[in-house]
Amino acid sequence: MIERERDVNSTVGLARMRTRLANRRTFLAWVRTALAFMTFGFLLEKIDAFLGTGHVSEQALRELQGLGLAAFIGGPLMLFGAGYRYVRLERALGGRSLLFLLIPELVLFVAIVGVALFVSFK
């Protein structure tokens, strides 16, 4: 009987660990998607620098820049949503201190956003 309870407890522990790892992978996938979204927005924002001013009409250029700005702003919103989901699920699984888990990704994200904003508005 005791051996059976030990097997059940280890199975539950392994299932919880698998769920935590899947949650972490999902969060990192959302971070990667948010960075790609912001990169695409930055590309659209600076499309005139890549194509030259004569290739695109002013109307289309303004529309592309507006779309790029929306994508550039949408990236951090995706990240905040993914972070909220990650923390909510970790707490449901019994996680205690969650902030240290997100610090590396958040530092990287803030650094990339800072560089992109500096380059974009200088």
C-alpha positions in Angstrom: 0.0 0.0 0.0 2.8 2.4 0.9 4.6 1.6 -2.3 1.5 2.3 -4.3 1.1 5.7 -2.7 4.8 6.5 -3.4 4.3 5.6 -7.1 1.2 7.8 -7.3 3.0 10.7 -5.6 6.0 10.4 -8.0 3.6 10.2 -11.0 1.8 13.3 -9.9 5.2 15.1 -9.3 6.4 14.1 -12.7 3.2 15.3 -14.3 3.4 18.6 -12.5 7.1 19.0 -13.7 6.1 18.2 -17.3 3.3 20.8 -17.1 5.7 23.4 -15.7 8.2 22.7 -18.5 5.5 23.0 -21.1 4.4 26.3 -19.6 7.9 27.6 -19.8 8.3 26.5 -23.4 5.0 28.1 -24.3 6.1 31.4 -22.6 9.4 31.3 -24.5 7.6 30.7 -27.8 5.4 33.8 -27.1 8.5 35.8 -26.3 10.0 34.7 -29.6 6.8 35.6 -31.4 6.6 39.0 -29.8 10.2 39.8 -30.8 9.5 38.7 -34.4 6.3 40.9 -34.4 8.3 43.9 -33.2 11.0 43.2 -35.8 8.4 43.1 -38.5 7.0 46.4 -37.2 10.4 48.0 -37.2 10.9 46.9 -40.8 7.6 48.4 -41.9 8.4 51.6 -39.9 11.7 52.0 -41.8 10.5 50.7 -45.2 11.4 54.0 -46.9 15.1 53.6 -45.8 15.2 50.1 -47.4 13.4 50.9 -50.7 14.3 54.5 -51.2 11.8 57.4 -51.3 10.9 57.1 -54.9 9.5 53.6 -55.0 6.6 54.0 -52.6 3.8 56.6 -52.7 3.4 58.9 -49.7 0.0 57.5 -48.9 1.3 53.9 -48.9 4.3 54.9 -46.9 2.2 56.5 -44.2 -0.1 53.4 -44.1 2.9 51.0 -43.8 4.5 53.2 -41.1 1.2 53.1 -39.2 1.0 49.3 -39.5 4.6 49.1 -38.4 4.0 51.2 -35.4 0.9 49.0 -34.5 3.1 45.9 -34.8 5.9 47.4 -32.8 3.4 48.3 -30.0 1.7 44.9 -30.3 4.9 43.0 -29.4 5.1 44.1 -25.8 1.4 43.6 -25.4 1.8 40.0 -26.5 4.7 39.6 -24.0 2.6 41.0 -21.1 -0.2 38.6 -22.0 2.2 35.7 -22.1 3.8 36.6 -18.9 0.4 36.9 -17.2 -0.6 33.5 -18.4 2.7 32.0 -17.4 2.5 33.4 -13.8 -1.1 32.4 -13.4 -0.4 28.8 -14.4 2.8 28.6 -12.3 0.8 29.8 -9.2 -1.9 27.3 -9.9 0.8 24.6 -10.0 2.1 25.7 -6.6 5.0 27.9 -7.7 6.3 30.1 -4.9 8.8 32.8 -6.1 8.1 33.5 -9.8 9.8 36.8 -10.5 13.3 35.3 -10.7 12.0 32.9 -13.4 11.0 35.8 -15.8 14.0 38.1 -15.2 16.3 36.9 -18.0 13.6 37.1 -20.6 12.4 40.5 -19.4 15.9 41.9 -19.3 16.6 40.8 -22.9 13.2 42.1 -24.1 13.8 45.5 -22.4 17.2 45.7 -23.9 16.0 44.9 -27.4 13.1 47.4 -27.1 15.4 50.1 -25.8 17.8 49.6 -28.8 15.0 49.6 -31.3 13.5 52.7 -29.8 16.8 54.5 -29.8 17.5 53.6 -33.4 13.9 54.4 -34.4 13.7 57.8 -32.9 17.3 59.2 -33.2 
